[in-house]
């Protein structure tokens, strides 16, 4: 029996958008990057094959770059392409104080996540204002722990006998981060 692996192309394009408020991506080197009006397309590399029954985890650190206003950050998942009907999506946020908030789906059991296109229940994580002058792209992130959160997006490919026969397929992921002042 041949098991299908959907990683012939090792790069996954992932779009993240945050059209309101001043939410930024905190990159691995602790510098900030604005989402801009069109969002960011991130290339995510993985050495792990994405096969039926597996779950990919995408982790982003986001921060409230506002000088004074707290923000409520909500996420809306999106997926399209050949495999989108076979995906289950979940997300959680971990705040600086260690508390976890389930934003949608079931991160503890990603196979029970939401189906792309369905409306997940509304949940958000509160981010305090960073304070000070907003940081420009490339500046080092500085702010209180409760002004940032680590968001983990779980993408599960259902274990389906039909999928195990597929030798190649594709899908596109998106995640919209809506931040509003509170």
FENVENPE-V95725 format. One line per field, one symbol per residue. ss: DSSP state (A for helix, B for strand, O for the rest). phi: phi as a letter, one per 40 degrees, with the letter a starting at -180 (. if undefined). psi: psi as a letter, one per 40 degrees, with the letter a starting at -180 (. if undefined). A space follows every 50 residues. Layout:
BEGIN
ss=???
phi=???
psi=???
END
This chain:
BEGIN
ss=OOOOOOOOOOBBBBBBBOOOOOBBBBOOOOBBBBOOOOOBBBBBBOOOOO OOOOBBBBBBBBBBOOOOOOBBBBBBBBBBBOOAAABBBBBBBBBOOOOB BBBBOOAAAAAAOBBOOOOOOOOBBBBOOOOOOOOOOOOBOOOOAAABBB BBBBBBBOOOOOAAAOOOOOBBBBBBBBBBBO
phi=.cccbbbdccbbcbcbbacbgbcbcccdcgcbaccgccgbbbcbcacccc bdgcbcbbbbbbbccccbccbbbbbbcaaahdcdcbcbbaaabbcdcgcb bccagbdcbdcbcccdgcccccaabcbcccggcdccdgcccbicdccbac bbbbbbbdcbdccccccaaaabbaacbbbbcb
psi=hhhhhffdhehhhhhhigeiaghihhideeiihidideaihhhhihehhg iheihihhhihiiheiddhiihhiihiiiiadedeeihhiiiihideeii hhdiagddgdeeiihheihiihiihhhiidiahiiiheihhhiideeiih hhhhhhhighdddeehehiiihiihhhhhii.
END
